[in-house]
Amino acid sequence: MTTDTVTTAQQPLGSPFSAVSTAEDVMAGTDLSGRTAVVTGGYSGLGLETARALATAGARVVVPARRPGAARDALAGVPGCEVIPMDLTDLDSVRAAAAQLRGSVGRIDLLMAVAGVMATPERRVGPGWEYQFTANHLGHFAFVCEVYPLLRGAHGARVVVYSSSGHGITDIRWHDPHFRTGYDRWQAYGQAKTANVLFAVHLDALGRGDGVRAFALHPGKIITGLQRDLTRGEQVGLGWVDEHGTVIGEGFRTPSQGAATGLWAATSPLLDGRGGLYLEDCEVARATGEDGPMDDGWVRAYAVDPASATRLWELSVAATGARPVPW
């Protein structure tokens, strides 16, 4: 698929939902009985809203969690949810979680890659990898590759990858993806979010023959635990909250509204037979150049470029030693 083809595909479909739609709006009347969903980060913020909505619709929900005890506490009282240990920055942990899933579930119908970090201080994990690129992209990449047979076995699985309008900060730093020549936390965040989109583009290209379709999305602006590495003063300076921590930023949403686009990606019949798309406001976003608008229904063309998606996939395989897809 060429860049022009992907850009043409990035056109709104006439969704009945919008930026103000909630998880409850999107999931009304949806029956997921007999389906299995996996939600990374499914015990806080948007992940918790997502797990709760899927479980309420009847799905069996598995939540891989870096802090299993905290996850079980957060999900207490939510029927149909179970927790398994997984740290996205530790590939041994990722492989162990995938192996546990392969031994305990017959298929994965929905895989929601919600877990993420933002603008963290410089940290190194594994063999010196940059933390945000690893937690947001490489960990999810390796996990999806490891559980791919379960997705293929669903005969119609969807993988939904949470990105952000932050992908507009930067393309992949091909010359130095791990910031070995100087760290900038916002550039690192932007690169990781671009990687999320490119991952969905190439996963969809590889998986569509098996009925595995993939989407990336911007959930909108929401104050959740994602901002934990920003001080109150920094958030005030950005215009997000006041000095008391009250959200005052224009266009900010509730967690339920923030979860809506991901749930729409997972369940909407409008997306049947489609994939490799970037979504925003429960709709397909339009593609734009580097100087185009952002955070208003647009995706950077570089983030949906098939050649770049292939290149990132190859880089990720080389780094993680992940199994080839399909397998």
Secondary structure, DSSP 8 states (H G I E B T S, - for coil): --HHHHHHH-S----S--TT--HHHHHTT---TT-EEEEETTTSHHHHHHHHHHHHTT-EEEEEESSHHHHHHHHTT-TTEEEEE--TT-HHHHHHHHHHHHHH-S--SEEEE-----S----EETTTEEHHHIIIIIHHHHHHHHTHHHHHTTSS-EEEEE--GGGGG----TT-TT-TT---HHHHHHHHHHHHHHHHHHHHHHHGGGT-EEEEEE--B--SGGGTTS-HHHHHHTTSB-TT--B--TTB--HHHHHHHHHHHHH-GGGTT--SEEEESSSB-EEE-TTS--SSSEEEGGGG-HHHHHHHHHHHHHHH----S--
